[in-house]
């Protein structure tokens, strides 16, 4: 009985607060989206696509992560812009399915990168990167479906895999150490913010947050960032079409093709 009484007293105290304090509720539709300023990458291109996901399905820390993506997208650095695009696309793919799946591909790439960073042996990075790009391609299809037929995605289940803990157990700290150490000074501030938010989601008790942490961590790996830079025009066009709510089928095909072609140009 005591906990209930304490909660009741707390509620009464809240209602007894001065009348000058209050909370105003707004409809999501009343909150203006960031305008499209015409640049290849901007806040509209980064955050607009998330308007098509039910806000109730977006964890609190994911909202914070999306704001970091926006800040990265507004950076004058093409590297940061490309990274923001591929991270936001990966995150949107994880949020699109009504029921989250596993993160085996992201976890596999993270572990391969952590091993390569500590041992100097990058042999396992190539197949792991290919698998992660295939996962991104699946995300692109899911995001396209989210625009064309949202109800089909609403009741869908994310991809399943056969890996330890469903892809929620991997070398998180080691990978972020290597990511931050290899970043330029201009990138470090936002990457440190990302690390803090991703760590919260990595340690969360819900699967959706765990999957987002894995996706964002994997998308920050330098080889994925290289891939995003090669595919930047196609990535930005795809995300812009999605933000507009138009049929993204053609843009989806173009970005998938660009990511696959870029694999042969990645430096390990």
C-alpha positions, -999 to +999 in steps of 0.1 A: +000+000+000+029+024+008+041+028-029+005+037-040+003+063-012+037+078-022+026+080-059-007+096-048+011+122-027+035+130-056+005+134-079-012+157-055+019+178-051+021+181-089-014+193-091-008+218-062+021+234-082+018+272-089-007+280-117+020+295-138+035+261-144+017+240-170+020+216-199+006+222-233+000+193-256+003+196-293-007+173-322+023+159-341+008+174-372+009+209-356+047+208-352+063+221-384+089+200-401+122+215-410+120+233-444+138+219-474+164+245-483+173+227-515+207+215-503+215+178-511+215+171-474+196+191-448+174+186-417+143+180-439+160+152-458+173+137-425+143+140-402+114+142-426+113+105-433+108+097-396+074+115-397+060+083-414+068+062-383+044+061-354+059+083-328+048+059-301+072+033-316+102+057-314+121+053-281+130+084-262+167+081-269+160+075-305+144+110-307+177+123-293+197+103-319+176+117-347+184+152-336+221+143-337+216+130-373+201+164-382+230+182-367+254+161-386+234+166-418+236+204-414+274+202-411+294+216-440+315+184-440+305+160-468+318+131-446+294+141-418+265+146-443+270+112-458+273+096-424+241+113-413+222+099-443+232+063-440+227+064-402+193+079-405+183+054-432+196+025-411+177+038-380+145+043-400+147+008-413+149-005-378+119+015-367+097+007-397+086-028-389+058-031-364+077-059-346+115-056-344+136-084-356+173-092-349+205-073-356+228-101-366+243-083-396+251-051-377+265-071-348+286-092-372+301-061-388+308-045-354+326-076-341+346-079-374+356-043-372+366-045-335+387-076-342+404-059-372+411-028-351+428-048-324+445-074-344+453-057-377+436-087-395+407-073-416+399-105-436+366-108-419+355-072-426+346-078-463+320-105-458+306-087-428+303-055-447+285-073-476+260-088-451+254-054-436+248-038-470+223-066-478+205-056-445+205-020-456+190-030-489+162-048-470+157-016-450+154+004-482+126-020-494+108-017-460+110+021-460+096+021-495+068-001-484+062+022-455+053+050-479+034+029-505+015+005-482+021+015-445-004-010-431+016-039-446+047-027-427+028-019-395+020-056-389+053-069-402+082-085-383+118-074-388+144-098-402+154-128-381+189-142-378+209-169-362+234-152-340+242-147-303+215-128-285+198-119-317+226-095-326+223-076-293+256-088-278+287-074-295+319-054-288+302-020-283+329-001-263+358-014-283+341-004-316+332+031-304+367+037-291+380+029-326+353+050-343+360+081-322+398+077-324+397+076-362+374+106-365+384+142-373+383+168-346+353+184-363+334+151-360+344+142-325+318+163-306+288+149-323+303+114-322+307+116-285+271+126-282+261+097-304+282+073-283+264+084-251+229+080-266+238+047-283+252+033-251+218+040-234+200+021-261+225-007-261+219-013-224+181-008-227+157-036-219+137-033-251+146-049-284+139-019-306+164+003-287+190-025-288+185-028-326+189+009-331+221+010-311+235-018-333+224-002-365+239+032-356+271+017-343+276-003-375+267+027-397+295+047-380+322+022-390+347+039-414+341+015-442+303+022-441+310+059-440+331+055-471+303+036-488+279+064-479+301+090-494+302+071-527+264+069-527+257+103-513+236+117-543+214+085-544+211+084-506+200+120-504+175+117-533+160+085-517+155+102-483+141+133-499+115+114-519+105+095-487+103+128-468+080+141-495+058+110-492+062+102-529+066+068-543+103+060-537+105+028-559+129+043-585+150+061-559+152+029-539+165+009-568+191+036-575+205+038-540+206+000-536+226-003-569+250+025-558+257+008-524+264-025-541+287-010-567+305+009-540+315-023-522+344-029-547+358+006-540+360+004-502+395+005-486+402-018-457 
